[in-house]
Amino acid sequence: KTQAVSNNTPTNITLSETLSNSLWLIIAEAVDDAGNRANSSALFLKIDSVIPQIQFVAPTEANATSFARNWIFANVTITEANFQNVTFKLYNSTGELNVTTYTDGRREINWTGLLNTNVQYWYNVSTFDQASNFNQTETRYITLTQDNPPKWFNATVNDSNPLPLGTV
C-alpha cells in the first residue's frame, strides 16, 4: 500500500483488506523531495486465527466411569502449528485440586495418591497457541473406589432354568 505524507509527520496506515493466516513481511520506504530513498527494517507479522484442536485419546478412560484405584491418567492430542501450552485441571467436590501447565511436548498427566472412597473427580484439558487462540476438551467424570465395580452375570443351571440376573 502506498501513501504520501508530509515531512516529519507521524502517519498510520490502515490496510483495507483482511490479511489471511500467514507470515507477512512489512517494509516501509521513504522518498524525499530530492529522490533519496530509505527503507525501514523488515517487520514480520504473523496472522493466526486458527483455533487449536484438542481431544482426549487412549488410554484416557471414558466419561462417567468407576475404578478401584487411586489414580487418574489423562492423555490428549493437540493439532496446532503455533503451540504455546497445555493445561490439565483436576477437581472434586472440594474444588480445584491440581492445575499443571506444560510448554513442552508433554500431552499426558497421571494424578496419583488420590482419595478412593467413592470420590467423584472431574477433569479437562485446555490449550493456547502463540496468538492466544484457545480450546479445551469436554469435562470428564470418574469415580474412584476401594472396591471393584460390580460384575454382572447371567448364569444358567440348564437351558430351561435360568438364574436371575444379579451381581457378584
ABEGO torsion letter per residue (X at the ends): XBBBBBBGBBBBBBBABBBBBBBBBBBBBBBBAAGBBBBBBBBBBBBBABBBBBBBBOABBBBGBBBBBABBBBBBBBBBABBABBBBBBBBAAEBABBBBBABABABBBBBGBBABGBBBBBBBBBBBAAGBBBBBBBBBBBBBABBBBBBBBBBABAABBBBBBBX
